Amino acid sequence: MLAEKTVQIVKSTAPILQEHGETLTRHFYKRMFKHNPEVAPFFNPAHQTAGKQQRALAGAIAAYAANIDNLEVLGGAVELIAQKHASLMIKPEHYPIVGENLLASIREVLGDGATDEIISAWAEAYGFLADILIGREKQIYEENAKKPGGWEGFKNFRITRKEKESSNITSFYLVAADGAPLPAFKPGQYITVRVAMPDGQTTMRNYSLSDQPGQEHFRISVKREVPPEANTPAGFVSNWLHDRIEVGDTVEIAPPCGEFFLDVTEKHDRPLVLLAAGVGITPIMSILLTALDTMPERDIVFIHACLNEQVQAFKATVDALEKKHPKLKVHYRYSDAGTRTGNASTGFVTAELIESLLPGRDADYYFCGPQPFMVSIYHDLLKWGIPASQVRFEFFGPRQELERAA
């Protein structure tokens, strides 16, 4: 355990880290990529350019400092980080690199405020947290490797099918190139795709598995991301998959990871509410298919929000599922103006819409989509007083932004 003096010193730095956290983390990443360029492939350059990675780390550091005397409240955050690290193959030898650059950045940014006592306390606190993460990540690696068909590291998978789901989303069906069976995964989890960059480096992206477990393939459904400006790294991997990968090609894949999933061992009488916006349907689709297969008597409300039908993935599939399963209630919400009939309407997903489809508010909620959608849903569930144990979400960005905005 951490020394009490260390706890008090680190906790005392929380206010200044809250105020100057992003300045610190911007300096940290710049410093680390200069002194240790070998770790650059572990980071999404688009998130670096947009500042998402810096904000995420700043929030995590501030939260750790503020709660260092009550680390139980950070259990969910630790699991999220460990799963993400395992998906990218972060190993124990990478932690000293981060620690050295983080401590140096604290000293360089805070100047005289970063006394030897503060640096020493943060070194102990960082080492303590690193040991927790290294231990959990070791468990994840071992669990993935021990599964039937499991493996550790990156493995070649062959594309057996490429299917257009909408005007901007394409599904890729993958099987192990060596013919091995696929390991089981939890509906909602993701895999990591590693590709070579033009400069010879590699880069990695996480993509949710959009089909249910137990198939002879993995399926990812990828949205083509258009770079917001010329010469920005956004969309490199998605465009590479759309434009260059065809049936018969191979890609490097890491085992399924992620803390967002439907636990099929839990049995509840409560309805299951699945909310998706845009390409956020990918993990929700896996959860929907699994729930219908394993919980046929459970009431399920499924809402998919998107711009219009042209960009909507899996509509035909979901329509067919609704006809087949009387316990499934489906509604589509389009933000493009227009006359809607049947189970579709115009606007955004609101608390009123959810309540109109749900007999009471007591349910288990799973949701995924862009930040404005996530903030709105999260805010409404907080206002309703839904217990945290009944709220699950996959947020593609710094989770602190979601909580702060809501």
Backbone torsions as a table, in degrees:
resi	resn	phi	psi	omega
1	MET	NA	159.5	178.9
2	LEU	-74.0	144.8	175.3
3	ALA	-64.4	145.4	-178.1
4	GLU	-59.4	-38.4	178.9
5	LYS	-63.0	-39.9	177.6
6	THR	-61.8	-44.1	179.7
7	VAL	-58.2	-46.6	-177.1
8	GLN	-67.3	-39.3	-179.9
9	ILE	-66.3	-47.6	-179.3
10	VAL	-63.2	-41.9	179.8
11	LYS	-63.3	-34.2	179.9
12	SER	-67.8	-20.0	-179.8
13	THR	-86.8	-6.1	-176.6
14	ALA	-56.3	-45.9	-178.6
15	PRO	-60.6	-42.9	-178.4
16	ILE	-70.5	-31.8	176.9
17	LEU	-71.7	-33.2	175.8
18	GLN	-63.6	-37.3	-176.5
19	GLU	-80.6	-39.3	-172.8
20	HIS	-116.4	17.1	-173.9
21	GLY	-58.7	-44.3	-177.3
22	GLU	-69.4	-34.0	175.1
23	THR	-61.5	-41.9	179.1
24	LEU	-64.1	-47.3	-174.1
25	THR	-73.1	-32.3	174.6
26	ARG	-61.9	-43.9	177.8
27	HIS	-63.4	-41.6	-178.3
28	PHE	-59.0	-50.8	-177.6
29	TYR	-64.7	-41.0	178.4
30	LYS	-61.1	-42.4	-179.4
31	ARG	-66.8	-45.6	-175.9
32	MET	-65.7	-42.2	-179.3
33	PHE	-68.1	-25.7	176.5
34	LYS	-75.1	-47.7	-175.0
35	HIS	-85.2	-26.5	-177.8
36	ASN	-135.7	67.0	-176.8
37	PRO	-61.9	-15.7	-178.3
38	GLU	-66.3	-18.3	-179.4
39	VAL	-91.2	-6.1	-176.9
40	ALA	-56.2	-38.0	-178.5
41	PRO	-62.3	-15.7	179.4
42	PHE	-79.1	-8.1	-173.1
43	PHE	-116.7	142.8	179.5
44	ASN	-78.4	113.5	-177.6
45	PRO	-63.1	-29.4	178.1
46	ALA	-65.8	-39.0	177.8
47	HIS	-68.7	-32.9	175.9
48	GLN	-65.2	-46.5	-178.9
49	THR	-62.4	-40.4	-178.2
50	ALA	-79.6	-11.8	-179.7
51	GLY	85.5	4.4	-177.7
52	LYS	-65.7	-42.7	-178.4
53	GLN	-64.1	-40.5	179.9
54	GLN	-64.8	-42.2	179.4
55	ARG	-67.1	-39.2	179.9
56	ALA	-62.7	-46.5	-179.8
57	LEU	-66.9	-39.7	178.7
58	ALA	-60.2	-44.2	178.6
59	GLY	-64.5	-39.3	-179.6
60	ALA	-66.4	-42.2	179.5
61	ILE	-64.3	-45.7	-179.7
62	ALA	-63.5	-40.4	179.5
63	ALA	-65.9	-39.3	178.3
64	TYR	-64.2	-43.3	179.4
65	ALA	-64.7	-42.1	-176.4
66	ALA	-70.8	-27.8	-174.4
67	ASN	-114.7	18.3	-174.7
68	ILE	-65.3	-18.7	175.9
69	ASP	-93.2	4.1	-180.0
70	ASN	-151.6	63.7	-170.7
71	LEU	-69.3	-12.8	179.2
72	GLU	-58.8	-33.0	-177.2
73	VAL	-70.2	-14.4	-179.3
74	LEU	-98.0	8.6	-176.6
75	GLY	-57.0	-43.5	179.2
76	GLY	-64.3	-38.8	179.7
77	ALA	-67.2	-39.0	179.0
78	VAL	-63.2	-42.1	179.7
79	GLU	-65.8	-40.2	178.1
80	LEU	-60.2	-46.3	-179.0
81	ILE	-65.5	-43.3	-178.7
82	ALA	-62.8	-42.3	178.6
83	GLN	-64.2	-42.4	179.0
84	LYS	-63.8	-44.0	178.5
85	HIS	-61.2	-43.1	-179.3
86	ALA	-65.0	-34.0	179.5
87	SER	-67.1	-25.3	-178.0
88	LEU	-101.4	1.5	-179.8
89	MET	65.8	40.6	171.1
90	ILE	-71.1	132.3	-176.1
91	LYS	-122.5	167.0	-177.1
92	PRO	-53.8	-33.0	-177.4
93	GLU	-69.1	-13.7	179.2
94	HIS	-82.8	-22.6	-175.4
95	TYR	-66.3	-40.6	176.7
96	PRO	-61.1	-32.7	178.3
97	ILE	-63.4	-48.2	179.0
98	VAL	-63.5	-44.9	-178.1
99	GLY	-61.0	-45.1	-179.7
100	GLU	-60.9	-45.2	-178.5
101	ASN	-72.7	-32.2	178.2
102	LEU	-68.5	-45.8	179.8
103	LEU	-65.2	-40.0	178.0
104	ALA	-64.5	-37.3	179.6
105	SER	-68.3	-38.4	176.7
106	ILE	-59.4	-44.6	-179.8
107	ARG	-66.8	-42.2	-176.4
108	GLU	-71.7	-34.8	-177.7
109	VAL	-82.5	-42.0	-176.8
110	LEU	-85.7	-14.3	175.8
111	GLY	60.5	-127.5	-177.2
112	ASP	-64.5	-21.3	178.9
113	GLY	-69.9	-20.1	179.7
114	ALA	-92.7	80.7	-179.3
115	THR	-71.1	166.0	177.0
116	ASP	-58.7	-35.3	180.0
117	GLU	-64.4	-42.4	179.3
118	ILE	-67.3	-44.7	179.7
119	ILE	-61.5	-41.5	179.3
120	SER	-64.0	-41.4	179.7
121	ALA	-65.4	-42.4	-179.7
122	TRP	-69.4	-31.6	176.0
123	ALA	-63.0	-42.4	178.6
124	GLU	-66.9	-42.8	-178.8
125	ALA	-65.3	-40.7	178.7
126	TYR	-64.7	-44.7	179.7
127	GLY	-61.0	-38.2	179.0
128	PHE	-63.5	-48.1	-179.9
129	LEU	-66.6	-39.9	178.9
130	ALA	-58.8	-41.7	179.5
131	ASP	-63.2	-38.9	178.0
132	ILE	-63.1	-47.6	-178.4
133	LEU	-66.4	-42.3	179.5
134	ILE	-60.5	-41.9	179.3
135	GLY	-64.0	-45.0	-179.6
136	ARG	-68.0	-40.3	-180.0
137	GLU	-65.1	-36.3	176.0
138	LYS	-60.2	-41.6	177.5
139	GLN	-62.3	-42.4	-179.0
140	ILE	-64.0	-44.6	178.7
141	TYR	-59.2	-44.6	-178.2
142	GLU	-66.8	-41.5	179.1
143	GLU	-62.0	-43.8	-179.7
144	ASN	-65.9	-37.5	-177.6
145	ALA	-73.5	-30.1	-175.3
146	LYS	-83.7	-15.1	179.1
147	LYS	-64.2	146.8	172.5
148	PRO	-56.1	122.7	-176.2
149	GLY	82.9	1.3	-176.7
150	GLY	-77.6	168.8	179.6
151	TRP	-160.2	169.9	174.0
152	GLU	-123.3	143.3	-178.8
153	GLY	91.2	-157.7	179.3
154	PHE	-103.8	142.7	-175.5
155	LYS	-135.4	146.1	-179.5
156	ASN	-76.0	131.2	174.3
157	PHE	-122.7	144.8	-179.0
158	ARG	-102.8	138.4	176.3
159	ILE	-78.8	120.6	179.3
160	THR	-103.8	-14.9	-177.6
161	ARG	-160.5	140.1	177.7
162	LYS	-131.8	116.7	-170.4
163	GLU	-129.9	127.6	179.7
164	LYS	-77.0	123.6	-179.3
165	GLU	-97.8	-26.1	179.3
166	SER	-161.8	-172.0	-178.5
167	SER	-66.5	-19.2	-177.4
168	ASN	-134.9	6.4	-179.7
169	ILE	-125.0	130.2	179.2
170	THR	-126.7	137.9	176.5
171	SER	-95.6	141.7	176.9
172	PHE	-121.0	126.0	178.7
173	TYR	-100.7	128.7	-172.5
174	LEU	-126.1	139.6	172.3
175	VAL	-130.1	155.3	179.8
176	ALA	-62.7	131.7	-178.6
177	ALA	-63.3	-26.6	179.8
178	ASP	-87.4	3.8	177.5
179	GLY	80.0	3.9	-178.7
180	ALA	-68.9	151.8	176.1
181	PRO	-66.5	160.4	-178.3
182	LEU	-91.7	142.0	177.0
183	PRO	-72.4	155.8	175.0
184	ALA	-68.8	148.5	173.2
185	PHE	-135.0	170.1	-179.6
186	LYS	-97.5	132.3	-176.8
187	PRO	-60.4	121.7	-175.2
188	GLY	117.8	-16.9	-178.2
189	GLN	-76.8	173.3	-176.7
190	TYR	-129.7	164.2	170.6
191	ILE	-118.1	167.2	-179.7
192	THR	-113.5	131.0	175.9
193	VAL	-105.4	129.1	178.1
194	ARG	-112.8	129.8	-178.9
195	VAL	-132.9	159.9	177.8
196	ALA	-85.5	137.7	177.2
197	MET	-91.1	163.2	178.4
198	PRO	-58.3	-27.6	-177.8
199	ASP	-85.0	5.0	178.9
200	GLY	94.0	-15.7	175.4
201	GLN	-75.8	170.9	173.1
202	THR	-111.8	159.4	174.6
203	THR	-140.2	156.7	-174.5
204	MET	-130.3	147.1	175.2
205	ARG	-137.6	144.0	174.9
206	ASN	-92.2	135.2	175.7
207	TYR	-131.7	128.8	-179.9
208	SER	-64.7	144.7	174.0
209	LEU	-80.2	124.0	-171.3
210	SER	-101.2	-1.1	175.5
211	ASP	-110.0	167.8	-179.0
212	GLN	-79.6	158.1	176.5
213	PRO	-63.5	163.2	175.6
214	GLY	89.2	3.6	177.3
215	GLN	-86.1	169.9	177.3
216	GLU	-84.3	4.8	-178.6
217	HIS	-141.3	160.4	160.2
218	PHE	-95.1	146.3	174.5
219	ARG	-129.6	128.4	170.0
220	ILE	-117.9	145.1	-178.8
221	SER	-122.6	110.8	-165.2
222	VAL	-109.5	130.3	175.0
223	LYS	-86.7	133.6	174.4
224	ARG	-70.7	117.4	-179.5
225	GLU	-95.4	123.7	178.6
226	VAL	-89.8	121.9	179.5
227	PRO	-55.4	133.8	-179.1
228	PRO	-64.8	-27.6	179.0
229	GLU	-143.5	158.9	176.1
230	ALA	-63.7	147.6	175.8
231	ASN	66.9	24.6	173.5
232	THR	-106.5	154.4	-175.2
233	PRO	-80.9	-4.8	-177.1
234	ALA	-60.1	135.7	173.5
235	GLY	83.6	5.6	-175.2
236	PHE	-61.7	-50.7	-175.4
237	VAL	-71.7	-41.6	-179.5
238	SER	-62.9	-41.1	178.1
239	ASN	-69.5	-34.4	176.5
240	TRP	-62.2	-43.5	178.6
241	LEU	-65.9	-45.0	-178.1
242	HIS	-65.8	-42.1	-169.3
243	ASP	-95.2	-27.1	-170.3
244	ARG	-116.4	-20.7	-176.8
245	ILE	-94.7	127.3	-179.8
246	GLU	-128.3	170.6	178.0
247	VAL	-56.4	132.4	-178.4
248	GLY	99.5	-20.8	178.0
249	ASP	-73.8	161.6	177.8
250	THR	-117.0	149.7	175.8
251	VAL	-134.9	156.7	178.7
252	GLU	-90.4	130.3	-175.2
253	ILE	-129.0	138.7	171.5
254	ALA	-99.9	158.3	-174.8
255	PRO	-61.6	157.7	178.3
256	PRO	-59.6	139.2	177.4
257	CYS	-142.4	176.3	173.9
258	GLY	124.3	142.6	-179.0
259	GLU	-97.8	-1.9	177.0
260	PHE	-96.6	108.9	-179.1
261	PHE	-163.2	160.7	174.0
262	LEU	-87.4	122.9	178.0
263	ASP	-87.3	104.3	-175.4
264	VAL	-73.7	-9.7	177.8
265	THR	-82.0	-17.1	177.6
266	GLU	-83.0	133.1	178.9
267	LYS	-115.1	124.4	-178.7
268	HIS	-131.5	146.6	172.8
269	ASP	-84.9	-12.9	-178.3
270	ARG	-69.9	150.4	172.6
271	PRO	-63.9	158.9	176.4
272	LEU	-109.5	122.2	-179.4
273	VAL	-110.1	120.1	-178.8
274	LEU	-113.9	120.2	-174.9
275	LEU	-122.9	125.6	-178.9
276	ALA	-135.4	149.7	173.2
277	ALA	-133.4	131.1	178.6
278	GLY	58.3	-136.1	-178.9
279	VAL	-73.1	-5.0	172.7
280	GLY	-60.9	-8.0	177.2
281	ILE	-68.2	-18.1	-171.2
282	THR	-60.5	-53.7	177.0
283	PRO	-71.5	-30.8	179.8
284	ILE	-66.0	-34.0	178.1
285	MET	-63.9	-42.6	177.7
286	SER	-62.1	-41.5	179.0
287	ILE	-65.9	-43.2	179.9
288	LEU	-60.1	-50.1	-178.3
289	LEU	-60.3	-41.0	-179.6
290	THR	-68.7	-43.3	-179.4
291	ALA	-62.2	-42.5	179.4
292	LEU	-64.0	-32.3	-177.6
293	ASP	-80.2	-34.8	-173.3
294	THR	-106.0	-16.7	-178.0
295	MET	-131.5	59.9	-172.0
296	PRO	-64.0	-20.8	-178.4
297	GLU	-93.4	0.0	-176.6
298	ARG	-87.9	136.2	174.6
299	ASP	-69.4	129.7	-179.5
300	ILE	-127.6	128.9	172.6
301	VAL	-109.3	125.9	-177.4
302	PHE	-122.7	121.8	178.1
303	ILE	-124.1	126.1	176.8
304	HIS	-119.6	120.3	177.9
305	ALA	-104.1	137.4	175.1
306	CYS	-161.5	176.6	-176.4
307	LEU	-64.9	-50.7	179.7
308	ASN	-163.8	-179.7	-176.9
309	GLU	-67.9	-25.2	-177.1
310	GLN	-65.1	-32.8	-179.0
311	VAL	-100.5	5.4	-175.8
312	GLN	-87.0	119.9	178.5
313	ALA	-88.5	147.2	171.3
314	PHE	68.2	16.8	-178.7
315	LYS	-60.8	-47.0	-179.0
316	ALA	-62.1	-38.4	179.2
317	THR	-64.9	-46.5	-178.6
318	VAL	-66.6	-39.5	177.0
319	ASP	-58.1	-43.1	179.6
320	ALA	-66.1	-38.1	178.7
321	LEU	-64.9	-38.9	-179.9
322	GLU	-63.6	-39.3	178.9
323	LYS	-66.7	-31.2	-176.0
324	LYS	-83.7	-29.5	-173.0
325	HIS	-117.4	106.8	-177.7
326	PRO	-65.3	-19.3	-179.1
327	LYS	-85.0	-5.3	-178.5
328	LEU	-97.2	125.9	176.6
329	LYS	-115.5	123.5	-173.5
330	VAL	-116.4	140.2	172.8
331	HIS	-142.8	138.3	176.7
332	TYR	-110.1	138.4	-179.1
333	ARG	-124.4	116.0	-178.0
334	TYR	-108.5	133.9	-179.3
335	SER	-83.9	-20.2	172.0
336	ASP	-67.8	134.3	179.0
337	ALA	-65.5	146.3	178.7
338	GLY	164.6	163.6	178.0
339	THR	-80.6	129.7	-178.7
340	ARG	-118.3	149.4	176.4
341	THR	-131.2	165.1	176.0
342	GLY	65.7	-127.7	-174.2
343	ASN	-95.4	32.6	179.4
344	ALA	-131.0	151.6	178.1
345	SER	-150.8	169.3	-178.7
346	THR	-105.1	139.8	177.6
347	GLY	132.9	-157.0	178.1
348	PHE	-112.4	164.1	178.1
349	VAL	-74.7	121.0	-176.9
350	THR	-122.3	167.2	176.2
351	ALA	-60.6	-37.0	-179.6
352	GLU	-64.2	-40.0	178.6
353	LEU	-64.0	-46.2	-179.4
354	ILE	-60.1	-45.1	-178.5
355	GLU	-64.5	-31.8	-179.3
356	SER	-67.9	-21.2	-178.7
357	LEU	-104.3	-6.7	-171.2
358	LEU	-122.9	126.0	177.2
359	PRO	-76.7	85.6	-175.4
360	GLY	94.3	166.0	-175.8
361	ARG	-93.2	-13.6	-174.6
362	ASP	-74.2	105.5	-177.0
363	ALA	-158.9	171.0	171.4
364	ASP	-99.7	125.6	-172.8
365	TYR	-110.5	129.7	173.9
366	TYR	-126.2	128.6	-177.8
367	PHE	-147.8	152.6	-178.0
368	CYS	-158.5	137.9	179.0
369	GLY	168.3	-167.8	179.9
370	PRO	-65.7	163.5	-174.0
371	GLN	-56.7	-47.3	-178.9
372	PRO	-59.2	-40.2	177.1
373	PHE	-62.2	-46.7	-178.3
374	MET	-63.2	-43.7	-179.8
375	VAL	-61.4	-43.6	-178.9
376	SER	-62.9	-47.2	179.8
377	ILE	-64.1	-46.3	-178.5
378	TYR	-61.3	-42.3	178.8
379	HIS	-61.6	-45.0	-179.1
380	ASP	-64.4	-40.6	-180.0
381	LEU	-68.1	-36.7	174.9
382	LEU	-63.1	-43.0	-179.2
383	LYS	-64.7	-34.9	177.8
384	TRP	-74.0	-15.6	-178.4
385	GLY	79.2	27.2	178.4
386	ILE	-68.4	127.6	-179.4
387	PRO	-59.5	147.3	-179.4
388	ALA	-58.5	-30.9	-179.7
389	SER	-66.7	-14.3	-179.3
390	GLN	-106.7	10.9	-177.9
391	VAL	-122.9	120.5	178.5
392	ARG	-130.1	139.1	178.5
393	PHE	-152.7	154.1	173.1
394	GLU	-114.9	114.4	-174.9
395	PHE	-115.0	118.7	-178.4
396	PHE	-85.5	75.5	-179.3
397	GLY	164.6	-179.7	178.7
398	PRO	-62.6	119.8	-176.4
399	ARG	-62.0	-28.1	178.6
400	GLN	-61.9	-31.5	178.7
401	GLU	-64.1	-39.4	178.7
402	LEU	-65.0	-48.1	-177.5
403	GLU	-67.5	-39.0	-179.8
404	ARG	-66.9	-43.9	-178.7
405	ALA	-66.7	-39.4	-179.8
406	ALA	-72.6	NA	NA
